[in-house]
Amino acid sequence: MLNVGDKAPDFALPSATGEKVGLKDFKGKTLVLYFFPKADTPG
């Protein structure tokens, strides 16, 4: 469980174009994550 102020653990997910993008790729930059359901899936 993370607490306020903890560093986010590194993870990687596919981008909209299928390219694998990891949190470490943005180290030192401001980043906003927006998660949305894939097309034609419930949620």
mmCIF entry with sequence, helices, sheets and N, C-alpha, C, O atoms, coordinates in Angstrom:
data_MODEL
# 
_entry.id   MODEL 
# 
_entity.id                         1 
_entity.type                       polymer 
_entity.pdbx_number_of_molecules   1 
# 
_entity_poly.entity_id                      1 
_entity_poly.type                           'polypeptide(L)' 
_entity_poly.nstd_linkage                   no 
_entity_poly.nstd_monomer                   no 
_entity_poly.pdbx_seq_one_letter_code       MLNVGDKAPDFALPSATGEKVGLKDFKGKTLVLYFFPKADTPG 
_entity_poly.pdbx_seq_one_letter_code_can   MLNVGDKAPDFALPSATGEKVGLKDFKGKTLVLYFFPKADTPG 
_entity_poly.pdbx_strand_id                 A 
# 
loop_
_entity_poly_seq.entity_id 
_entity_poly_seq.num 
_entity_poly_seq.mon_id 
_entity_poly_seq.hetero 
1 1  MET n 
1 2  LEU n 
1 3  ASN n 
1 4  VAL n 
1 5  GLY n 
1 6  ASP n 
1 7  LYS n 
1 8  ALA n 
1 9  PRO n 
1 10 ASP n 
1 11 PHE n 
1 12 ALA n 
1 13 LEU n 
1 14 PRO n 
1 15 SER n 
1 16 ALA n 
1 17 THR n 
1 18 GLY n 
1 19 GLU n 
1 20 LYS n 
1 21 VAL n 
1 22 GLY n 
1 23 LEU n 
1 24 LYS n 
1 25 ASP n 
1 26 PHE n 
1 27 LYS n 
1 28 GLY n 
1 29 LYS n 
1 30 THR n 
1 31 LEU n 
1 32 VAL n 
1 33 LEU n 
1 34 TYR n 
1 35 PHE n 
1 36 PHE n 
1 37 PRO n 
1 38 LYS n 
1 39 ALA n 
1 40 ASP n 
1 41 THR n 
1 42 PRO n 
1 43 GLY n 
# 
_struct_asym.id          A 
_struct_asym.entity_id   1 
# 
_struct_conf.conf_type_id            HELX_P 
_struct_conf.id                      HELX_P1 
_struct_conf.pdbx_PDB_helix_id       AA1 
_struct_conf.beg_label_comp_id       LEU 
_struct_conf.beg_label_asym_id       A 
_struct_conf.beg_label_seq_id        23 
_struct_conf.pdbx_beg_PDB_ins_code   ? 
_struct_conf.end_label_comp_id       PHE 
_struct_conf.end_label_asym_id       A 
_struct_conf.end_label_seq_id        26 
_struct_conf.pdbx_end_PDB_ins_code   ? 
_struct_conf.beg_auth_comp_id        LEU 
_struct_conf.beg_auth_asym_id        A 
_struct_conf.beg_auth_seq_id         23 
_struct_conf.end_auth_comp_id        PHE 
_struct_conf.end_auth_asym_id        A 
_struct_conf.end_auth_seq_id         26 
_struct_conf.pdbx_PDB_helix_class    5 
_struct_conf.details                 ? 
_struct_conf.pdbx_PDB_helix_length   4 
# 
_struct_conf_type.id          HELX_P 
_struct_conf_type.criteria    ? 
_struct_conf_type.reference   ? 
# 
_struct_sheet.id               AA1 
_struct_sheet.type             ? 
_struct_sheet.number_strands   2 
_struct_sheet.details          ? 
# 
_struct_sheet_order.sheet_id     AA1 
_struct_sheet_order.range_id_1   1 
_struct_sheet_order.range_id_2   2 
_struct_sheet_order.offset       ? 
_struct_sheet_order.sense        anti-parallel 
# 
loop_
_struct_sheet_range.sheet_id 
_struct_sheet_range.id 
_struct_sheet_range.beg_label_comp_id 
_struct_sheet_range.beg_label_asym_id 
_struct_sheet_range.beg_label_seq_id 
_struct_sheet_range.pdbx_beg_PDB_ins_code 
_struct_sheet_range.end_label_comp_id 
_struct_sheet_range.end_label_asym_id 
_struct_sheet_range.end_label_seq_id 
_struct_sheet_range.pdbx_end_PDB_ins_code 
_struct_sheet_range.beg_auth_comp_id 
_struct_sheet_range.beg_auth_asym_id 
_struct_sheet_range.beg_auth_seq_id 
_struct_sheet_range.end_auth_comp_id 
_struct_sheet_range.end_auth_asym_id 
_struct_sheet_range.end_auth_seq_id 
AA1 1 ALA A 12 ? PRO A 14 ? ALA A 12 PRO A 14 
AA1 2 LYS A 20 ? GLY A 22 ? LYS A 20 GLY A 22 
# 
loop_
_atom_site.group_PDB 
_atom_site.id 
_atom_site.type_symbol 
_atom_site.label_atom_id 
_atom_site.label_alt_id 
_atom_site.label_comp_id 
_atom_site.label_asym_id 
_atom_site.label_entity_id 
_atom_site.label_seq_id 
_atom_site.pdbx_PDB_ins_code 
_atom_site.Cartn_x 
_atom_site.Cartn_y 
_atom_site.Cartn_z 
_atom_site.occupancy 
_atom_site.B_iso_or_equiv 
_atom_site.pdbx_formal_charge 
_atom_site.auth_seq_id 
_atom_site.auth_comp_id 
_atom_site.auth_asym_id 
_atom_site.auth_atom_id 
_atom_site.pdbx_PDB_model_num 
ATOM 1   N N  . MET A 1 1  ? 0.844   -1.179 0.000   1.00 0.00 ? 1  MET A N  1 
ATOM 2   C CA . MET A 1 1  ? 0.000   0.000  0.000   1.00 0.00 ? 1  MET A CA 1 
ATOM 3   C C  . MET A 1 1  ? 0.883   1.233  0.000   1.00 0.00 ? 1  MET A C  1 
ATOM 4   O O  . MET A 1 1  ? 1.853   1.310  0.754   1.00 0.00 ? 1  MET A O  1 
ATOM 5   N N  . LEU A 1 2  ? 0.551   2.191  -0.838  1.00 0.00 ? 2  LEU A N  1 
ATOM 6   C CA . LEU A 1 2  ? 1.293   3.447  -0.890  1.00 0.00 ? 2  LEU A CA 1 
ATOM 7   C C  . LEU A 1 2  ? 0.648   4.468  0.031   1.00 0.00 ? 2  LEU A C  1 
ATOM 8   O O  . LEU A 1 2  ? -0.563  4.461  0.248   1.00 0.00 ? 2  LEU A O  1 
ATOM 9   N N  . ASN A 1 3  ? 1.473   5.330  0.559   1.00 0.00 ? 3  ASN A N  1 
ATOM 10  C CA . ASN A 1 3  ? 1.008   6.432  1.386   1.00 0.00 ? 3  ASN A CA 1 
ATOM 11  C C  . ASN A 1 3  ? 1.277   7.736  0.659   1.00 0.00 ? 3  ASN A C  1 
ATOM 12  O O  . ASN A 1 3  ? 2.113   7.789  -0.244  1.00 0.00 ? 3  ASN A O  1 
ATOM 13  N N  . VAL A 1 4  ? 0.578   8.780  1.046   1.00 0.00 ? 4  VAL A N  1 
ATOM 14  C CA . VAL A 1 4  ? 0.804   10.098 0.470   1.00 0.00 ? 4  VAL A CA 1 
ATOM 15  C C  . VAL A 1 4  ? 2.278   10.455 0.633   1.00 0.00 ? 4  VAL A C  1 
ATOM 16  O O  . VAL A 1 4  ? 2.834   10.348 1.726   1.00 0.00 ? 4  VAL A O  1 
ATOM 17  N N  . GLY A 1 5  ? 2.904   10.881 -0.465  1.00 0.00 ? 5  GLY A N  1 
ATOM 18  C CA . GLY A 1 5  ? 4.310   11.259 -0.437  1.00 0.00 ? 5  GLY A CA 1 
ATOM 19  C C  . GLY A 1 5  ? 5.252   10.145 -0.858  1.00 0.00 ? 5  GLY A C  1 
ATOM 20  O O  . GLY A 1 5  ? 6.427   10.404 -1.118  1.00 0.00 ? 5  GLY A O  1 
ATOM 21  N N  . ASP A 1 6  ? 4.759   8.892  -0.934  1.00 0.00 ? 6  ASP A N  1 
ATOM 22  C CA . ASP A 1 6  ? 5.596   7.784  -1.389  1.00 0.00 ? 6  ASP A CA 1 
ATOM 23  C C  . ASP A 1 6  ? 5.885   7.931  -2.874  1.00 0.00 ? 6  ASP A C  1 
ATOM 24  O O  . ASP A 1 6  ? 5.074   8.481  -3.619  1.00 0.00 ? 6  ASP A O  1 
ATOM 25  N N  . LYS A 1 7  ? 7.042   7.438  -3.303  1.00 0.00 ? 7  LYS A N  1 
ATOM 26  C CA . LYS A 1 7  ? 7.356   7.415  -4.724  1.00 0.00 ? 7  LYS A CA 1 
ATOM 27  C C  . LYS A 1 7  ? 6.565   6.290  -5.373  1.00 0.00 ? 7  LYS A C  1 
ATOM 28  O O  . LYS A 1 7  ? 6.382   5.222  -4.787  1.00 0.00 ? 7  LYS A O  1 
ATOM 29  N N  . ALA A 1 8  ? 6.104   6.542  -6.575  1.00 0.00 ? 8  ALA A N  1 
ATOM 30  C CA . ALA A 1 8  ? 5.343   5.531  -7.315  1.00 0.00 ? 8  ALA A CA 1 
ATOM 31  C C  . ALA A 1 8  ? 6.283   4.411  -7.745  1.00 0.00 ? 8  ALA A C  1 
ATOM 32  O O  . ALA A 1 8  ? 7.409   4.677  -8.164  1.00 0.00 ? 8  ALA A O  1 
ATOM 33  N N  . PRO A 1 9  ? 5.839   3.175  -7.647  1.00 0.00 ? 9  PRO A N  1 
ATOM 34  C CA . PRO A 1 9  ? 6.667   2.067  -8.134  1.00 0.00 ? 9  PRO A CA 1 
ATOM 35  C C  . PRO A 1 9  ? 6.746   2.099  -9.660  1.00 0.00 ? 9  PRO A C  1 
ATOM 36  O O  . PRO A 1 9  ? 5.813   2.549  -10.325 1.00 0.00 ? 9  PRO A O  1 
ATOM 37  N N  . ASP A 1 10 ? 7.855   1.624  -10.209 1.00 0.00 ? 10 ASP A N  1 
ATOM 38  C CA . ASP A 1 10 ? 8.001   1.612  -11.656 1.00 0.00 ? 10 ASP A CA 1 
ATOM 39  C C  . ASP A 1 10 ? 7.058   0.573  -12.256 1.00 0.00 ? 10 ASP A C  1 
ATOM 40  O O  . ASP A 1 10 ? 6.878   -0.509 -11.697 1.00 0.00 ? 10 ASP A O  1 
ATOM 41  N N  . PHE A 1 11 ? 6.472   0.901  -13.368 1.00 0.00 ? 11 PHE A N  1 
ATOM 42  C CA . PHE A 1 11 ? 5.621   -0.025 -14.114 1.00 0.00 ? 11 PHE A CA 1 
ATOM 43  C C  . PHE A 1 11 ? 5.649   0.370  -15.577 1.00 0.00 ? 11 PHE A C  1 
ATOM 44  O O  . PHE A 1 11 ? 6.043   1.485  -15.918 1.00 0.00 ? 11 PHE A O  1 
ATOM 45  N N  . ALA A 1 12 ? 5.234   -0.539 -16.439 1.00 0.00 ? 12 ALA A N  1 
ATOM 46  C CA . ALA A 1 12 ? 5.180   -0.268 -17.872 1.00 0.00 ? 12 ALA A CA 1 
ATOM 47  C C  . ALA A 1 12 ? 3.850   -0.765 -18.418 1.00 0.00 ? 12 ALA A C  1 
ATOM 48  O O  . ALA A 1 12 ? 3.336   -1.802 -17.997 1.00 0.00 ? 12 ALA A O  1 
ATOM 49  N N  . LEU A 1 13 ? 3.307   -0.010 -19.359 1.00 0.00 ? 13 LEU A N  1 
ATOM 50  C CA . LEU A 1 13 ? 2.036   -0.342 -19.996 1.00 0.00 ? 13 LEU A CA 1 
ATOM 51  C C  . LEU A 1 13 ? 2.139   -0.030 -21.486 1.00 0.00 ? 13 LEU A C  1 
ATOM 52  O O  . LEU A 1 13 ? 2.978   0.777  -21.888 1.00 0.00 ? 13 LEU A O  1 
ATOM 53  N N  . PRO A 1 14 ? 1.303   -0.654 -22.308 1.00 0.00 ? 14 PRO A N  1 
ATOM 54  C CA . PRO A 1 14 ? 1.315   -0.302 -23.731 1.00 0.00 ? 14 PRO A CA 1 
ATOM 55  C C  . PRO A 1 14 ? 0.635   1.046  -23.964 1.00 0.00 ? 14 PRO A C  1 
ATOM 56  O O  . PRO A 1 14 ? -0.381  1.356  -23.343 1.00 0.00 ? 14 PRO A O  1 
ATOM 57  N N  . SER A 1 15 ? 1.202   1.832  -24.855 1.00 0.00 ? 15 SER A N  1 
ATOM 58  C CA . SER A 1 15 ? 0.595   3.116  -25.217 1.00 0.00 ? 15 SER A CA 1 
ATOM 59  C C  . SER A 1 15 ? -0.538  2.864  -26.203 1.00 0.00 ? 15 SER A C  1 
ATOM 60  O O  . SER A 1 15 ? -0.803  1.719  -26.569 1.00 0.00 ? 15 SER A O  1 
ATOM 61  N N  . ALA A 1 16 ? -1.200  3.919  -26.628 1.00 0.00 ? 16 ALA A N  1 
ATOM 62  C CA . ALA A 1 16 ? -2.290  3.806  -27.599 1.00 0.00 ? 16 ALA A CA 1 
ATOM 63  C C  . ALA A 1 16 ? -1.799  3.239  -28.926 1.00 0.00 ? 16 ALA A C  1 
ATOM 64  O O  . ALA A 1 16 ? -2.581  2.674  -29.690 1.00 0.00 ? 16 ALA A O  1 
ATOM 65  N N  . THR A 1 17 ? -0.503  3.390  -29.200 1.00 0.00 ? 17 THR A N  1 
ATOM 66  C CA . THR A 1 17 ? 0.072   2.870  -30.453 1.00 0.00 ? 17 THR A CA 1 
ATOM 67  C C  . THR A 1 17 ? 0.699   1.496  -30.274 1.00 0.00 ? 17 THR A C  1 
ATOM 68  O O  . THR A 1 17 ? 1.248   0.932  -31.221 1.00 0.00 ? 17 THR A O  1 
ATOM 69  N N  . GLY A 1 18 ? 0.619   0.945  -29.041 1.00 0.00 ? 18 GLY A N  1 
ATOM 70  C CA . GLY A 1 18 ? 1.164   -0.381 -28.774 1.00 0.00 ? 18 GLY A CA 1 
ATOM 71  C C  . GLY A 1 18 ? 2.598   -0.384 -28.278 1.00 0.00 ? 18 GLY A C  1 
ATOM 72  O O  . GLY A 1 18 ? 3.132   -1.436 -27.929 1.00 0.00 ? 18 GLY A O  1 
ATOM 73  N N  . GLU A 1 19 ? 3.230   0.786  -28.244 1.00 0.00 ? 19 GLU A N  1 
ATOM 74  C CA . GLU A 1 19 ? 4.603   0.902  -27.752 1.00 0.00 ? 19 GLU A CA 1 
ATOM 75  C C  . GLU A 1 19 ? 4.605   0.772  -26.234 1.00 0.00 ? 19 GLU A C  1 
ATOM 76  O O  . GLU A 1 19 ? 3.745   1.350  -25.568 1.00 0.00 ? 19 GLU A O  1 
ATOM 77  N N  . LYS A 1 20 ? 5.559   0.022  -25.674 1.00 0.00 ? 20 LYS A N  1 
ATOM 78  C CA . LYS A 1 20 ? 5.653   -0.129 -24.226 1.00 0.00 ? 20 LYS A CA 1 
ATOM 79  C C  . LYS A 1 20 ? 6.293   1.129  -23.625 1.00 0.00 ? 20 LYS A C  1 
ATOM 80  O O  . LYS A 1 20 ? 7.385   1.533  -24.025 1.00 0.00 ? 20 LYS A O  1 
ATOM 81  N N  . VAL A 1 21 ? 5.604   1.734  -22.668 1.00 0.00 ? 21 VAL A N  1 
ATOM 82  C CA . VAL A 1 21 ? 6.064   2.967  -22.032 1.00 0.00 ? 21 VAL A CA 1 
ATOM 83  C C  . VAL A 1 21 ? 6.124   2.730  -20.532 1.00 0.00 ? 21 VAL A C  1 
ATOM 84  O O  . VAL A 1 21 ? 5.164   2.250  -19.929 1.00 0.00 ? 21 VAL A O  1 
ATOM 85  N N  . GLY A 1 22 ? 7.254   3.068  -19.938 1.00 0.00 ? 22 GLY A N  1 
ATOM 86  C CA . GLY A 1 22 ? 7.431   2.864  -18.507 1.00 0.00 ? 22 GLY A CA 1 
ATOM 87  C C  . GLY A 1 22 ? 7.495   4.177  -17.751 1.00 0.00 ? 22 GLY A C  1 
ATOM 88  O O  . GLY A 1 22 ? 7.842   5.216  -18.312 1.00 0.00 ? 22 GLY A O  1 
ATOM 89  N N  . LEU A 1 23 ? 7.160   4.116  -16.482 1.00 0.00 ? 23 LEU A N  1 
ATOM 90  C CA . LEU A 1 23 ? 7.216   5.301  -15.638 1.00 0.00 ? 23 LEU A CA 1 
ATOM 91  C C  . LEU A 1 23 ? 8.630   5.875  -15.603 1.00 0.00 ? 23 LEU A C  1 
ATOM 92  O O  . LEU A 1 23 ? 8.806   7.092  -15.542 1.00 0.00 ? 23 LEU A O  1 
ATOM 93  N N  . LYS A 1 24 ? 9.632   5.006  -15.641 1.00 0.00 ? 24 LYS A N  1 
ATOM 94  C CA . LYS A 1 24 ? 11.024  5.476  -15.586 1.00 0.00 ? 24 LYS A CA 1 
ATOM 95  C C  . LYS A 1 24 ? 11.413  6.307  -16.809 1.00 0.00 ? 24 LYS A C  1 
ATOM 96  O O  . LYS A 1 24 ? 12.393  7.051  -16.772 1.00 0.00 ? 24 LYS A O  1 
ATOM 97  N N  . ASP A 1 25 ? 10.638  6.178  -17.899 1.00 0.00 ? 25 ASP A N  1 
ATOM 98  C CA . ASP A 1 25 ? 10.914  6.974  -19.099 1.00 0.00 ? 25 ASP A CA 1 
ATOM 99  C C  . ASP A 1 25 ? 10.668  8.465  -18.878 1.00 0.00 ? 25 ASP A C  1 
ATOM 100 O O  . ASP A 1 25 ? 11.111  9.295  -19.671 1.00 0.00 ? 25 ASP A O  1 
ATOM 101 N N  . PHE A 1 26 ? 9.968   8.799  -17.808 1.00 0.00 ? 26 PHE A N  1 
ATOM 102 C CA . PHE A 1 26 ? 9.603   10.189 -17.532 1.00 0.00 ? 26 PHE A CA 1 
ATOM 103 C C  . PHE A 1 26 ? 10.254  10.732 -16.262 1.00 0.00 ? 26 PHE A C  1 
ATOM 104 O O  . PHE A 1 26 ? 9.824   11.755 -15.727 1.00 0.00 ? 26 PHE A O  1 
ATOM 105 N N  . LYS A 1 27 ? 11.286  10.051 -15.784 1.00 0.00 ? 27 LYS A N  1 
ATOM 106 C CA . LYS A 1 27 ? 11.952  10.472 -14.550 1.00 0.00 ? 27 LYS A CA 1 
ATOM 107 C C  . LYS A 1 27 ? 12.429  11.921 -14.664 1.00 0.00 ? 27 LYS A C  1 
ATOM 108 O O  . LYS A 1 27 ? 13.066  12.301 -15.647 1.00 0.00 ? 27 LYS A O  1 
ATOM 109 N N  . GLY A 1 28 ? 12.110  12.725 -13.640 1.00 0.00 ? 28 GLY A N  1 
ATOM 110 C CA . GLY A 1 28 ? 12.510  14.129 -13.619 1.00 0.00 ? 28 GLY A CA 1 
ATOM 111 C C  . GLY A 1 28 ? 11.550  15.059 -14.342 1.00 0.00 ? 28 GLY A C  1 
ATOM 112 O O  . GLY A 1 28 ? 11.773  16.269 -14.385 1.00 0.00 ? 28 GLY A O  1 
ATOM 113 N N  . LYS A 1 29 ? 10.479  14.506 -14.913 1.00 0.00 ? 29 LYS A N  1 
ATOM 114 C CA . LYS A 1 29 ? 9.499   15.316 -15.633 1.00 0.00 ? 29 LYS A CA 1 
ATOM 115 C C  . LYS A 1 29 ? 8.163   15.261 -14.914 1.00 0.00 ? 29 LYS A C  1 
ATOM 116 O O  . LYS A 1 29 ? 7.894   14.321 -14.166 1.00 0.00 ? 29 LYS A O  1 
ATOM 117 N N  . THR A 1 30 ? 7.332   16.258 -15.136 1.00 0.00 ? 30 THR A N  1 
ATOM 118 C CA . THR A 1 30 ? 5.976   16.239 -14.606 1.00 0.00 ? 30 THR A CA 1 
ATOM 119 C C  . THR A 1 30 ? 5.146   15.312 -15.485 1.00 0.00 ? 30 THR A C  1 
ATOM 120 O O  . THR A 1 30 ? 5.223   15.369 -16.712 1.00 0.00 ? 30 THR A O  1 
ATOM 121 N N  . LEU A 1 31 ? 4.359   14.463 -14.848 1.00 0.00 ? 31 LEU A N  1 
ATOM 122 C CA . LEU A 1 31 ? 3.596   13.468 -15.593 1.00 0.00 ? 31 LEU A CA 1 
ATOM 123 C C  . LEU A 1 31 ? 2.197   13.354 -15.030 1.00 0.00 ? 31 LEU A C  1 
ATOM 124 O O  . LEU A 1 31 ? 2.013   13.271 -13.816 1.00 0.00 ? 31 LEU A O  1 
ATOM 125 N N  . VAL A 1 32 ? 1.208   13.351 -15.910 1.00 0.00 ? 32 VAL A N  1 
ATOM 126 C CA . VAL A 1 32 ? -0.181  13.112 -15.523 1.00 0.00 ? 32 VAL A CA 1 
ATOM 127 C C  . VAL A 1 32 ? -0.604  11.798 -16.163 1.00 0.00 ? 32 VAL A C  1 
ATOM 128 O O  . VAL A 1 32 ? -0.501  11.637 -17.379 1.00 0.00 ? 32 VAL A O  1 
ATOM 129 N N  . LEU A 1 33 ? -1.075  10.867 -15.360 1.00 0.00 ? 33 LEU A N  1 
ATOM 130 C CA . LEU A 1 33 ? -1.542  9.580  -15.877 1.00 0.00 ? 33 LEU A CA 1 
ATOM 131 C C  . LEU A 1 33 ? -3.055  9.595  -15.990 1.00 0.00 ? 33 LEU A C  1 
ATOM 132 O O  . LEU A 1 33 ? -3.754  10.005 -15.064 1.00 0.00 ? 33 LEU A O  1 
ATOM 133 N N  . TYR A 1 34 ? -3.547  9.151  -17.122 1.00 0.00 ? 34 TYR A N  1 
ATOM 134 C CA . TYR A 1 34 ? -4.984  9.078  -17.351 1.00 0.00 ? 34 TYR A CA 1 
ATOM 135 C C  . TYR A 1 34 ? -5.283  7.667  -17.831 1.00 0.00 ? 34 TYR A C  1 
ATOM 136 O O  . TYR A 1 34 ? -4.861  7.273  -18.918 1.00 0.00 ? 34 TYR A O  1 
ATOM 137 N N  . PHE A 1 35 ? -6.007  6.910  -17.025 1.00 0.00 ? 35 PHE A N  1 
ATOM 138 C CA . PHE A 1 35 ? -6.355  5.543  -17.384 1.00 0.00 ? 35 PHE A CA 1 
ATOM 139 C C  . PHE A 1 35 ? -7.784  5.527  -17.915 1.00 0.00 ? 35 PHE A C  1 
ATOM 140 O O  . PHE A 1 35 ? -8.674  6.144  -17.330 1.00 0.00 ? 35 PHE A O  1 
ATOM 141 N N  . PHE A 1 36 ? -8.002  4.829  -19.016 1.00 0.00 ? 36 PHE A N  1 
ATOM 142 C CA . PHE A 1 36 ? -9.340  4.721  -19.577 1.00 0.00 ? 36 PHE A CA 1 
ATOM 143 C C  . PHE A 1 36 ? -9.516  3.299  -20.098 1.00 0.00 ? 36 PHE A C  1 
ATOM 144 O O  . PHE A 1 36 ? -8.532  2.639  -20.434 1.00 0.00 ? 36 PHE A O  1 
ATOM 145 N N  . PRO A 1 37 ? -10.753 2.822  -20.169 1.00 0.00 ? 37 PRO A N  1 
ATOM 146 C CA . PRO A 1 37 ? -10.973 1.467  -20.667 1.00 0.00 ? 37 PRO A CA 1 
ATOM 147 C C  . PRO A 1 37 ? -10.709 1.376  -22.178 1.00 0.00 ? 37 PRO A C  1 
ATOM 148 O O  . PRO A 1 37 ? -10.978 2.317  -22.925 1.00 0.00 ? 37 PRO A O  1 
ATOM 149 N N  . LYS A 1 38 ? -10.193 0.257  -22.598 1.00 0.00 ? 38 LYS A N  1 
ATOM 150 C CA . LYS A 1 38 ? -9.959  0.029  -24.004 1.00 0.00 ? 38 LYS A CA 1 
ATOM 151 C C  . LYS A 1 38 ? -11.307 -0.019 -24.749 1.00 0.00 ? 38 LYS A C  1 
ATOM 152 O O  . LYS A 1 38 ? -12.315 -0.442 -24.182 1.00 0.00 ? 38 LYS A O  1 
ATOM 153 N N  . ALA A 1 39 ? -11.321 0.404  -25.980 1.00 0.00 ? 39 ALA A N  1 
ATOM 154 C CA . ALA A 1 39 ? -12.563 0.431  -26.759 1.00 0.00 ? 39 ALA A CA 1 
ATOM 155 C C  . ALA A 1 39 ? -13.258 -0.926 -26.750 1.00 0.00 ? 39 ALA A C  1 
ATOM 156 O O  . ALA A 1 39 ? -12.616 -1.975 -26.799 1.00 0.00 ? 39 ALA A O  1 
ATOM 157 N N  . ASP A 1 40 ? -14.565 -0.878 -26.687 1.00 0.00 ? 40 ASP A N  1 
ATOM 158 C CA . ASP A 1 40 ? -15.406 -2.076 -26.708 1.00 0.00 ? 40 ASP A CA 1 
ATOM 159 C C  . ASP A 1 40 ? -15.200 -2.983 -25.502 1.00 0.00 ? 40 ASP A C  1 
ATOM 160 O O  . ASP A 1 40 ? -15.400 -4.193 -25.604 1.00 0.00 ? 40 ASP A O  1 
ATOM 161 N N  . THR A 1 41 ? -14.806 -2.422 -24.364 1.00 0.00 ? 41 THR A N  1 
ATOM 162 C CA . THR A 1 41 ? -14.703 -3.201 -23.138 1.00 0.00 ? 41 THR A CA 1 
ATOM 163 C C  . THR A 1 41 ? -15.578 -2.533 -22.084 1.00 0.00 ? 41 THR A C  1 
ATOM 164 O O  . THR A 1 41 ? -15.747 -1.314 -22.108 1.00 0.00 ? 41 THR A O  1 
ATOM 165 N N  . PRO A 1 42 ? -16.136 -3.313 -21.157 1.00 0.00 ? 42 PRO A N  1 
ATOM 166 C CA . PRO A 1 42 ? -16.934 -2.695 -20.103 1.00 0.00 ? 42 PRO A CA 1 
ATOM 167 C C  . PRO A 1 42 ? -16.036 -1.921 -19.139 1.00 0.00 ? 42 PRO A C  1 
ATOM 168 O O  . PRO A 1 42 ? -14.869 -2.267 -18.955 1.00 0.00 ? 42 PRO A O  1 
ATOM 169 N N  . GLY A 1 43 ? -16.577 -0.894 -18.539 1.00 0.00 ? 43 GLY A N  1 
ATOM 170 C CA . GLY A 1 43 ? -15.802 -0.172 -17.541 1.00 0.00 ? 43 GLY A CA 1 
ATOM 171 C C  . GLY A 1 43 ? -15.789 1.249  -17.705 1.00 0.00 ? 43 GLY A C  1 
ATOM 172 O O  . GLY A 1 43 ? -15.164 1.956  -16.915 1.00 0.00 ? 43 GLY A O  1 
# 
